[in-house]
């Protein structure tokens, strides 16, 4: 049987205002590439040891898994750095992405999420857990999940520990982006935030001034750092108030440095090339992607709701 859902459901993360912040997104199993960038930034020794000064935060806005060469190794590295940073007066914020939802739901037996997992490079996560392709071809999700739990028993519990979003000063860190008109408590428990694309970054309603973004503005959130939609290089929208760090299209991993009192469009970047993918995505059209983006959030919400006991749900009074 798949690993049980750890409880309680993770809360959003608050990073103290005086911290310096580094951010990345959509690192997809690129352990060596991210290790190099973290060493260049002075956050780690290039491997397992956190060496950053106190009051430093690292935020990864989801999609640590799938596609790349070492998803399990990357999840373990980030979980270790999270523990070390907390003991050193710093912080590592690991946020949920749609690929984490696909791994959890797919291995949890939800058919649509299992199809999405295997279509979008999920075999790479299985490989990095120690499975051979013949161990997942024509096998049921339950059989695959049991094998993953046997070989990498820490993977599923660690993915369940990822938070829905983080905030620092007036900056919202989230995987896909804010959702128009969505109250913040609903935003934190709805998977819409994992799949939203152009409804945020191409919106004609300027963030955060327009009515669509009132819940975020009222919460003091006026800038956004996100990923999910691949771009060639770090890309700004909403007049410099929104930054997309998913540079997968450019075959790069990017790390952004945010400092207190510095405008978002004046951040500095470190970047490096990705290693070859372990598993390619299945062929898919833009229309099929849009259809999945529309359908999967509700499927995730229904599946997660069925896993978490009512008394432990974050929306329960």
Secondary structure, 3 states (H helix, E strand, C coil): CCCCCCCCCCCCEEECCCCEEEEECCCCCCHHHHHHHHHHCCCECCCCCECCCCCEEEEECCCCCCCCCCHHHHHHHHHHHHHHHHHCCCEEEEECCHHHHHHHHHHCCCHHHHHHHHHCCHHHHHHHHCCCHHHCCCCCHHHHHHHHHHHCCHHHHHHHCCECCEEECCEEECCCCCCCCCCHHHHHHCCHHHHCCHHHHCCCCCCCCCHHHHHHHHCCCCEEEECCCCCCCCEEECCCCEEECCHHHHCEEEEEEECCCCCHHHCEEEEEECCCCCCCCCCCCHHHHHHHHHHHHHHHHHHHHHHCCHHHCCCCC
